[in-house]
């Protein structure tokens, strides 16, 4: 893990995180970039009762930092995400472009 890879991390207090992760030069430290906490919630859809969905929340939202050094003793497991988790995570990193329609000023150039 010398290059950043997307990983699901499970912490010693049972939180689930998703981030780009790589090992640091220090053996007890992982570097995590674009770190997101996972929030689980029930999907009360009639077609699939009891289904659980996950959403992502920025880790340490009180900070502008995007890269964190994590103590390896705090991480009890690291796993590869499923394709759907990876896709959802990457979607949170890509800002959605809002399209605006302007009814005023519809001038044309001739």
Secondary structure, DSSP 8 states (H G I E B T S, - for coil): --S-EEEEEEETT--EEEEEEEE-SSTTEEEEEEEEEEEEEEE--GGGTTEEEEEEEETTTT----EEEEEGGGEEEEE---HHHHHHHHHHHS---------S------
